[in-house]
Amino acid sequence: MNDLTAAADDIDLPALRNLFLTFARLECGSEPLYDALCRIAADEPSLLRLLAVAAPPQRRPNLLLAAIHDLMLAGSTRALAAYYPSVGGTRDADTALRETLLAFCAAERDALIERIAQRTTQTNEIGRCAVLWPVLRDVAVRSGRGDIALLDFGCSAGLNLGVDRYRYDYGEFALGAIEAVDTPRIECRLVGAKRPSAAAAPRIEIVQRLGIDPAPIGV
């Protein structure tokens, strides 16, 4: 029994299947290709078992997706590339995608396993700042001070440390940086009874920003 077979025996396929379906439903609304790939993988144990070589916390959909995409960016000429706009593909997800994906993963199995075993994924999502910014404003209101130091554990590329540089659209009102041509604008859908306050608050000045990450990314 090799290491991959042993690890695959320990993997929780039903849980991993649910993880892929949840990822497709919650994270891939604007990515029809990734939505389709996740739903295909969820029903293909051979694809789920590729994640067995990853550390348990890394056994998640975006690691498999990233490994496949890395091979695309490396210049793969296999049929699956036709579905990837990032390498010039123009084909929409269709009924042939399943067999095309399975054929690709079978042919590139060793390369995929190498990437999955040796690499990790990080999440850089500035949408989180739409929640963080109202909290910082509340801290400023309660303390009467706007000078704030930010410490981000697990900062990845540190994009959330720029929380004061984005504009937040909450529908009825907007907060954050002054509107400008080059100001990133984040649209946020409010759910639940609690709402961010649009009341005046002390001007927030981020006087110090520090991010800590086991594998920081330079951008």
Order of alpha helices (4+ residues) and beta strands (2+ residues): alpha-alpha-alpha-alpha-alpha-alpha-alpha-alpha-beta-beta-beta-beta-beta
